[in-house]
Amino acid sequence: MKRWAFIATLAAAAVAQAGAHEWVRAKVIKVEPGRSLILLDHERIVSIDMEAMTMPFKAEKEARIERFKPGDMVRFTFLNKDDHLVVQKIELVK
């Protein structure tokens, strides 16, 4: 039983870190710094097999989402925290 628990823990950790090193391109649709939310129209996310779509993301304070405005083209990395995708890093694409 301990072996399966260990394997499940490793699998969960891998999913949580899946987007930490994958840069995903997106267009900023809306920014709500007070709620730490950013609405992004993102490309397909390969590491978690998610199709391209427009969706809200929570954002780490270090991401400083207040720097962005609707229409900005960005790229971002994310973490899976408590079943939510959370923007870890985000930067303008030139």
N, CA, C and O atoms as CSV, one atom per row, in Angstrom:
chain,resi,resn,atom,element,x,y,z
A,1,MET,N,N,0.825,-1.194,0.000
A,1,MET,CA,C,0.000,0.000,0.000
A,1,MET,C,C,0.866,1.254,0.000
A,1,MET,O,O,0.553,2.227,-0.686
A,2,LYS,N,N,1.960,1.233,0.772
A,2,LYS,CA,C,2.845,2.389,0.822
A,2,LYS,C,C,3.446,2.678,-0.546
A,2,LYS,O,O,3.649,3.832,-0.923
A,3,ARG,N,N,3.727,1.599,-1.287
A,3,ARG,CA,C,4.324,1.773,-2.614
A,3,ARG,C,C,3.379,2.552,-3.530
A,3,ARG,O,O,3.827,3.452,-4.240
A,4,TRP,N,N,2.076,2.226,-3.533
A,4,TRP,CA,C,1.107,2.922,-4.379
A,4,TRP,C,C,0.939,4.364,-3.944
A,4,TRP,O,O,0.778,5.249,-4.785
A,5,ALA,N,N,0.973,4.612,-2.658
A,5,ALA,CA,C,0.868,5.990,-2.158
A,5,ALA,C,C,2.064,6.807,-2.637
A,5,ALA,O,O,1.917,7.965,-3.028
A,6,PHE,N,N,3.232,6.208,-2.605
A,6,PHE,CA,C,4.443,6.886,-3.065
A,6,PHE,C,C,4.356,7.204,-4.559
A,6,PHE,O,O,4.703,8.307,-4.981
A,7,ILE,N,N,3.894,6.242,-5.354
A,7,ILE,CA,C,3.754,6.440,-6.798
A,7,ILE,C,C,2.725,7.530,-7.079
A,7,ILE,O,O,2.945,8.373,-7.948
A,8,ALA,N,N,1.620,7.525,-6.367
A,8,ALA,CA,C,0.593,8.553,-6.545
A,8,ALA,C,C,1.134,9.932,-6.195
A,8,ALA,O,O,0.814,10.911,-6.869
A,9,THR,N,N,1.946,10.019,-5.153
A,9,THR,CA,C,2.550,11.294,-4.753
A,9,THR,C,C,3.487,11.798,-5.838
A,9,THR,O,O,3.478,12.984,-6.167
A,10,LEU,N,N,4.296,10.904,-6.395
A,10,LEU,CA,C,5.205,11.292,-7.478
A,10,LEU,C,C,4.428,11.769,-8.705
A,10,LEU,O,O,4.808,12.758,-9.331
A,11,ALA,N,N,3.361,11.085,-9.045
A,11,ALA,CA,C,2.548,11.468,-10.201
A,11,ALA,C,C,1.913,12.832,-9.985
A,11,ALA,O,O,1.892,13.655,-10.901
A,12,ALA,N,N,1.397,13.082,-8.795
A,12,ALA,CA,C,0.797,14.381,-8.487
A,12,ALA,C,C,1.833,15.494,-8.567
A,12,ALA,O,O,1.534,16.580,-9.063
A,13,ALA,N,N,3.029,15.243,-8.092
A,13,ALA,CA,C,4.102,16.237,-8.154
A,13,ALA,C,C,4.479,16.532,-9.598
A,13,ALA,O,O,4.751,17.681,-9.946
A,14,ALA,N,N,4.496,15.509,-10.436
A,14,ALA,CA,C,4.827,15.709,-11.849
A,14,ALA,C,C,3.778,16.569,-12.542
A,14,ALA,O,O,4.124,17.445,-13.334
A,15,VAL,N,N,2.504,16.331,-12.254
A,15,VAL,CA,C,1.435,17.138,-12.833
A,15,VAL,C,C,1.522,18.574,-12.326
A,15,VAL,O,O,1.334,19.513,-13.099
A,16,ALA,N,N,1.802,18.753,-11.054
A,16,ALA,CA,C,1.897,20.097,-10.475
A,16,ALA,C,C,3.004,20.908,-11.129
A,16,ALA,O,O,2.869,22.122,-11.287
A,17,GLN,N,N,4.087,20.260,-11.507
A,17,GLN,CA,C,5.231,20.956,-12.086
A,17,GLN,C,C,5.229,20.951,-13.613
A,17,GLN,O,O,6.153,21.490,-14.222
A,18,ALA,N,N,4.223,20.360,-14.244
A,18,ALA,CA,C,4.226,20.176,-15.696
A,18,ALA,C,C,4.466,21.461,-16.462
A,18,ALA,O,O,5.234,21.454,-17.424
A,19,GLY,N,N,3.845,22.554,-16.082
A,19,GLY,CA,C,3.971,23.796,-16.833
A,19,GLY,C,C,5.046,24.727,-16.340
A,19,GLY,O,O,5.216,25.819,-16.883
A,20,ALA,N,N,5.778,24.320,-15.320
A,20,ALA,CA,C,6.775,25.194,-14.723
A,20,ALA,C,C,7.893,25.553,-15.689
A,20,ALA,O,O,8.538,26.589,-15.527
A,21,HIS,N,N,8.135,24.710,-16.694
A,21,HIS,CA,C,9.227,24.972,-17.627
A,21,HIS,C,C,8.738,25.110,-19.064
A,21,HIS,O,O,9.541,25.286,-19.980
A,22,GLU,N,N,7.442,25.031,-19.260
A,22,GLU,CA,C,6.865,25.149,-20.596
A,22,GLU,C,C,6.342,26.570,-20.788
A,22,GLU,O,O,5.471,27.009,-20.036
A,23,TRP,N,N,6.857,27.295,-21.779
A,23,TRP,CA,C,6.356,28.626,-22.088
A,23,TRP,C,C,5.165,28.482,-23.025
A,23,TRP,O,O,5.234,27.775,-24.031
A,24,VAL,N,N,4.076,29.157,-22.686
A,24,VAL,CA,C,2.846,29.108,-23.467
A,24,VAL,C,C,2.538,30.527,-23.951
A,24,VAL,O,O,2.565,31.475,-23.166
A,25,ARG,N,N,2.248,30.667,-25.240
A,25,ARG,CA,C,1.920,31.986,-25.798
A,25,ARG,C,C,0.434,32.264,-25.611
A,25,ARG,O,O,-0.392,31.352,-25.640
A,26,ALA,N,N,0.106,33.563,-25.415
A,26,ALA,CA,C,-1.291,33.932,-25.188
A,26,ALA,C,C,-1.501,35.412,-25.478
A,26,ALA,O,O,-0.551,36.189,-25.583
A,27,LYS,N,N,-2.769,35.777,-25.605
A,27,LYS,CA,C,-3.173,37.179,-25.725
A,27,LYS,C,C,-3.918,37.538,-24.444
A,27,LYS,O,O,-4.799,36.799,-24.004
A,28,VAL,N,N,-3.562,38.674,-23.847
A,28,VAL,CA,C,-4.235,39.131,-22.629
A,28,VAL,C,C,-5.612,39.678,-23.008
A,28,VAL,O,O,-5.727,40.528,-23.891
A,29,ILE,N,N,-6.640,39.192,-22.344
A,29,ILE,CA,C,-8.007,39.640,-22.579
A,29,ILE,C,C,-8.451,40.607,-21.481
A,29,ILE,O,O,-9.085,41.625,-21.760
A,30,LYS,N,N,-8.112,40.282,-20.230
A,30,LYS,CA,C,-8.529,41.103,-19.091
A,30,LYS,C,C,-7.558,40.878,-17.945
A,30,LYS,O,O,-7.035,39.777,-17.773
A,31,VAL,N,N,-7.316,41.930,-17.155
A,31,VAL,CA,C,-6.419,41.832,-15.997
A,31,VAL,C,C,-7.160,42.374,-14.777
A,31,VAL,O,O,-7.731,43.463,-14.818
A,32,GLU,N,N,-7.144,41.602,-13.693
A,32,GLU,CA,C,-7.732,42.019,-12.420
A,32,GLU,C,C,-6.688,41.852,-11.325
A,32,GLU,O,O,-6.715,40.866,-10.589
A,33,PRO,N,N,-5.752,42.822,-11.209
A,33,PRO,CA,C,-4.669,42.694,-10.223
A,33,PRO,C,C,-5.165,42.546,-8.782
A,33,PRO,O,O,-4.552,41.826,-7.994
A,34,GLY,N,N,-6.252,43.209,-8.432
A,34,GLY,CA,C,-6.787,43.131,-7.074
A,34,GLY,C,C,-7.231,41.735,-6.689
A,34,GLY,O,O,-7.233,41.383,-5.510
A,35,ARG,N,N,-7.605,40.939,-7.674
A,35,ARG,CA,C,-8.033,39.553,-7.441
A,35,ARG,C,C,-6.972,38.546,-7.856
A,35,ARG,O,O,-7.187,37.338,-7.761
A,36,SER,N,N,-5.819,39.044,-8.319
A,36,SER,CA,C,-4.736,38.185,-8.820
A,36,SER,C,C,-5.223,37.272,-9.933
A,36,SER,O,O,-4.866,36.094,-9.976
A,37,LEU,N,N,-6.043,37.815,-10.839
A,37,LEU,CA,C,-6.585,37.052,-11.959
A,37,LEU,C,C,-6.206,37.702,-13.281
A,37,LEU,O,O,-6.166,38.927,-13.399
A,38,ILE,N,N,-5.928,36.862,-14.274
A,38,ILE,CA,C,-5.666,37.336,-15.623
A,38,ILE,C,C,-6.388,36.400,-16.586
A,38,ILE,O,O,-6.265,35.179,-16.486
A,39,LEU,N,N,-7.137,36.977,-17.513
A,39,LEU,CA,C,-7.865,36.206,-18.513
A,39,LEU,C,C,-7.001,36.152,-19.766
A,39,LEU,O,O,-6.659,37.187,-20.339
A,40,LEU,N,N,-6.650,34.942,-20.186
A,40,LEU,CA,C,-5.755,34.746,-21.314
A,40,LEU,C,C,-6.401,33.883,-22.390
A,40,LEU,O,O,-7.077,32.900,-22.087
A,41,ASP,N,N,-6.188,34.256,-23.646
A,41,ASP,CA,C,-6.561,33.437,-24.790
A,41,ASP,C,C,-5.279,32.717,-25.180
A,41,ASP,O,O,-4.454,33.273,-25.904
A,42,HIS,N,N,-5.103,31.486,-24.709
A,42,HIS,CA,C,-3.817,30.797,-24.839
A,42,HIS,C,C,-3.822,29.733,-25.929
A,42,HIS,O,O,-4.867,29.221,-26.331
A,43,GLU,N,N,-2.606,29.418,-26.396
A,43,GLU,CA,C,-2.428,28.342,-27.362
A,43,GLU,C,C,-2.558,26.998,-26.650
A,43,GLU,O,O,-2.724,26.949,-25.431
A,44,ARG,N,N,-2.483,25.930,-27.400
A,44,ARG,CA,C,-2.544,24.584,-26.829
A,44,ARG,C,C,-1.404,24.404,-25.823
A,44,ARG,O,O,-0.267,24.795,-26.088
A,45,ILE,N,N,-1.717,23.809,-24.669
A,45,ILE,CA,C,-0.709,23.534,-23.648
A,45,ILE,C,C,-0.375,22.044,-23.727
A,45,ILE,O,O,-1.137,21.190,-23.274
A,46,VAL,N,N,0.769,21.766,-24.308
A,46,VAL,CA,C,1.164,20.390,-24.608
A,46,VAL,C,C,1.337,19.546,-23.346
A,46,VAL,O,O,0.866,18.410,-23.302
A,47,SER,N,N,1.995,20.072,-22.333
A,47,SER,CA,C,2.339,19.267,-21.159
A,47,SER,C,C,1.139,18.714,-20.404
A,47,SER,O,O,1.256,17.699,-19.717
A,48,ILE,N,N,-0.019,19.370,-20.522
A,48,ILE,CA,C,-1.211,18.866,-19.838
A,48,ILE,C,C,-2.319,18.511,-20.833
A,48,ILE,O,O,-3.462,18.270,-20.446
A,49,ASP,N,N,-1.963,18.484,-22.120
A,49,ASP,CA,C,-2.888,18.123,-23.187
A,49,ASP,C,C,-4.175,18.939,-23.122
A,49,ASP,O,O,-5.274,18.384,-23.139
A,50,MET,N,N,-4.026,20.272,-23.046
A,50,MET,CA,C,-5.175,21.186,-23.003
A,50,MET,C,C,-5.238,21.952,-24.321
A,50,MET,O,O,-4.254,22.553,-24.750
A,51,GLU,N,N,-6.390,21.922,-24.944
A,51,GLU,CA,C,-6.575,22.636,-26.208
A,51,GLU,C,C,-6.515,24.148,-25.979
A,51,GLU,O,O,-6.674,24.627,-24.856
A,52,ALA,N,N,-6.286,24.880,-27.055
A,52,ALA,CA,C,-6.272,26.336,-27.003
A,52,ALA,C,C,-7.653,26.828,-26.572
A,52,ALA,O,O,-8.671,26.290,-27.007
A,53,MET,N,N,-7.685,27.842,-25.724
A,53,MET,CA,C,-8.955,28.397,-25.253
A,53,MET,C,C,-8.720,29.704,-24.516
A,53,MET,O,O,-7.578,30.076,-24.244
A,54,THR,N,N,-9.799,30.395,-24.194
A,54,THR,CA,C,-9.740,31.587,-23.370
A,54,THR,C,C,-10.198,31.176,-21.977
A,54,THR,O,O,-11.281,30.615,-21.807
A,55,MET,N,N,-9.358,31.462,-20.983
A,55,MET,CA,C,-9.706,31.063,-19.615
A,55,MET,C,C,-9.006,31.961,-18.599
A,55,MET,O,O,-7.968,32.549,-18.902
A,56,PRO,N,N,-9.569,32.070,-17.396
A,56,PRO,CA,C,-8.913,32.854,-16.340
A,56,PRO,C,C,-7.843,32.022,-15.638
A,56,PRO,O,O,-7.978,30.809,-15.475
A,57,PHE,N,N,-6.796,32.696,-15.235
A,57,PHE,CA,C,-5.725,32.078,-14.462
A,57,PHE,C,C,-5.505,32.900,-13.201
A,57,PHE,O,O,-5.544,34.129,-13.243
A,58,LYS,N,N,-5.278,32.234,-12.093
A,58,LYS,CA,C,-4.764,32.918,-10.911
A,58,LYS,C,C,-3.312,33.235,-11.221
A,58,LYS,O,O,-2.713,32.613,-12.098
A,59,ALA,N,N,-2.740,34.201,-10.505
A,59,ALA,CA,C,-1.349,34.580,-10.770
A,59,ALA,C,C,-0.588,34.766,-9.470
A,59,ALA,O,O,-1.097,35.341,-8.508
A,60,GLU,N,N,0.643,34.266,-9.461
A,60,GLU,CA,C,1.541,34.499,-8.331
A,60,GLU,C,C,1.835,35.999,-8.261
A,60,GLU,O,O,1.864,36.670,-9.292
A,61,LYS,N,N,2.050,36.520,-7.072
A,61,LYS,CA,C,2.383,37.944,-6.933
A,61,LYS,C,C,3.630,38.310,-7.732
A,61,LYS,O,O,3.719,39.411,-8.277
A,62,GLU,N,N,4.597,37.386,-7.803
A,62,GLU,CA,C,5.840,37.626,-8.521
A,62,GLU,C,C,5.613,37.826,-10.019
A,62,GLU,O,O,6.473,38.382,-10.701
A,63,ALA,N,N,4.474,37.384,-10.537
A,63,ALA,CA,C,4.178,37.544,-11.964
A,63,ALA,C,C,3.889,39.010,-12.304
A,63,ALA,O,O,4.043,39.417,-13.455
A,64,ARG,N,N,3.479,39.789,-11.331
A,64,ARG,CA,C,3.207,41.220,-11.504
A,64,ARG,C,C,2.297,41.487,-12.713
A,64,ARG,O,O,2.670,42.205,-13.641
A,65,ILE,N,N,1.113,40.901,-12.681
A,65,ILE,CA,C,0.190,41.005,-13.812
A,65,ILE,C,C,-0.308,42.427,-14.057
A,65,ILE,O,O,-0.827,42.716,-15.136
A,66,GLU,N,N,-0.162,43.307,-13.091
A,66,GLU,CA,C,-0.613,44.696,-13.275
A,66,GLU,C,C,0.147,45.405,-14.397
A,66,GLU,O,O,-0.279,46.466,-14.853
A,67,ARG,N,N,1.256,44.839,-14.842
A,67,ARG,CA,C,2.061,45.421,-15.929
A,67,ARG,C,C,1.409,45.237,-17.296
A,67,ARG,O,O,1.813,45.888,-18.259
A,68,PHE,N,N,0.418,44.373,-17.397
A,68,PHE,CA,C,-0.149,44.007,-18.691
A,68,PHE,C,C,-1.521,44.623,-18.903
A,68,PHE,O,O,-2.227,44.961,-17.953
A,69,LYS,N,N,-1.881,44.762,-20.181
A,69,LYS,CA,C,-3.185,45.326,-20.538
A,69,LYS,C,C,-3.816,44.458,-21.625
A,69,LYS,O,O,-3.111,43.707,-22.299
A,70,PRO,N,N,-5.133,44.552,-21.803
A,70,PRO,CA,C,-5.789,43.782,-22.853
A,70,PRO,C,C,-5.137,44.051,-24.216
A,70,PRO,O,O,-4.826,45.191,-24.562
A,71,GLY,N,N,-4.944,42.978,-24.967
A,71,GLY,CA,C,-4.328,43.078,-26.279
A,71,GLY,C,C,-2.851,42.731,-26.291
A,71,GLY,O,O,-2.295,42.440,-27.350
A,72,ASP,N,N,-2.199,42.757,-25.120
A,72,ASP,CA,C,-0.782,42.401,-25.053
A,72,ASP,C,C,-0.594,40.941,-25.437
A,72,ASP,O,O,-1.382,40.080,-25.047
A,73,MET,N,N,0.453,40.671,-26.202
A,73,MET,CA,C,0.834,39.296,-26.520
A,73,MET,C,C,1.911,38.908,-25.519
A,73,MET,O,O,2.900,39.621,-25.349
A,74,VAL,N,N,1.713,37.774,-24.859
A,74,VAL,CA,C,2.608,37.351,-23.778
A,74,VAL,C,C,2.972,35.879,-23.935
A,74,VAL,O,O,2.420,35.162,-24.768
A,75,ARG,N,N,3.911,35.462,-23.113
A,75,ARG,CA,C,4.181,34.041,-22.919
A,75,ARG,C,C,4.271,33.849,-21.409
A,75,ARG,O,O,4.695,34.751,-20.687
A,76,PHE,N,N,3.869,32.666,-20.936
A,76,PHE,CA,C,3.819,32.429,-19.493
A,76,PHE,C,C,4.149,30.985,-19.168
A,76,PHE,O,O,4.044,30.095,-20.012
A,77,THR,N,N,4.553,30.774,-17.916
A,77,THR,CA,C,4.690,29.437,-17.357
A,77,THR,C,C,3.662,29.341,-16.236
A,77,THR,O,O,3.181,30.357,-15.734
A,78,PHE,N,N,3.332,28.119,-15.851
A,78,PHE,CA,C,2.296,27.937,-14.835
A,78,PHE,C,C,2.615,26.762,-13.936
A,78,PHE,O,O,3.457,25.918,-14.245
A,79,LEU,N,N,1.921,26.735,-12.821
A,79,LEU,CA,C,1.949,25.598,-11.894
A,79,LEU,C,C,0.516,25.153,-11.679
A,79,LEU,O,O,-0.413,25.944,-11.840
A,80,ASN,N,N,0.331,23.903,-11.320
A,80,ASN,CA,C,-0.986,23.395,-10.969
A,80,ASN,C,C,-1.034,23.367,-9.439
A,80,ASN,O,O,-0.383,22.535,-8.807
A,81,LYS,N,N,-1.811,24.283,-8.851
A,81,LYS,CA,C,-1.941,24.362,-7.395
A,81,LYS,C,C,-3.398,24.178,-7.012
A,81,LYS,O,O,-4.263,24.928,-7.464
A,82,ASP,N,N,-3.664,23.201,-6.194
A,82,ASP,CA,C,-5.031,22.949,-5.723
A,82,ASP,C,C,-6.018,22.875,-6.886
A,82,ASP,O,O,-7.106,23.447,-6.828
A,83,ASP,N,N,-5.623,22.163,-7.943
A,83,ASP,CA,C,-6.456,21.978,-9.132
A,83,ASP,C,C,-6.756,23.274,-9.882
A,83,ASP,O,O,-7.756,23.357,-10.594
A,84,HIS,N,N,-5.906,24.280,-9.730
A,84,HIS,CA,C,-6.012,25.526,-10.491
A,84,HIS,C,C,-4.683,25.765,-11.197
A,84,HIS,O,O,-3.616,25.521,-10.634
A,85,LEU,N,N,-4.759,26.242,-12.432
A,85,LEU,CA,C,-3.539,26.632,-13.125
A,85,LEU,C,C,-3.188,28.042,-12.686
A,85,LEU,O,O,-4.003,28.957,-12.801
A,86,VAL,N,N,-1.984,28.212,-12.186
A,86,VAL,CA,C,-1.538,29.489,-11.623
A,86,VAL,C,C,-0.339,29.982,-12.430
A,86,VAL,O,O,0.660,29.277,-12.573
A,87,VAL,N,N,-0.453,31.215,-12.960
A,87,VAL,CA,C,0.652,31.803,-13.711
A,87,VAL,C,C,1.810,32.056,-12.759
A,87,VAL,O,O,1.668,32.719,-11.732
A,88,GLN,N,N,2.956,31.508,-13.131
A,88,GLN,CA,C,4.159,31.655,-12.312
A,88,GLN,C,C,5.017,32.801,-12.844
A,88,GLN,O,O,5.416,33.684,-12.085
A,89,LYS,N,N,5.302,32.788,-14.146
A,89,LYS,CA,C,6.068,33.835,-14.816
A,89,LYS,C,C,5.300,34.252,-16.050
A,89,LYS,O,O,4.631,33.437,-16.685
A,90,ILE,N,N,5.401,35.541,-16.389
A,90,ILE,CA,C,4.739,36.043,-17.590
A,90,ILE,C,C,5.545,37.214,-18.125
A,90,ILE,O,O,6.041,38.045,-17.365
A,91,GLU,N,N,5.666,37.267,-19.457
A,91,GLU,CA,C,6.439,38.352,-20.060
A,91,GLU,C,C,5.863,38.679,-21.429
A,91,GLU,O,O,5.224,37.845,-22.070
A,92,LEU,N,N,6.106,39.922,-21.865
A,92,LEU,CA,C,5.669,40.350,-23.198
A,92,LEU,C,C,6.430,39.597,-24.273
A,92,LEU,O,O,7.604,39.266,-24.111
A,93,VAL,N,N,5.738,39.333,-25.378
A,93,VAL,CA,C,6.364,38.731,-26.543
A,93,VAL,C,C,6.548,39.852,-27.552
A,93,VAL,O,O,5.615,40.607,-27.828
A,94,LYS,N,N,7.744,39.960,-28.098
A,94,LYS,CA,C,8.019,41.036,-29.071
A,94,LYS,C,C,7.863,40.546,-30.475
A,94,LYS,O,O,8.054,41.310,-31.420
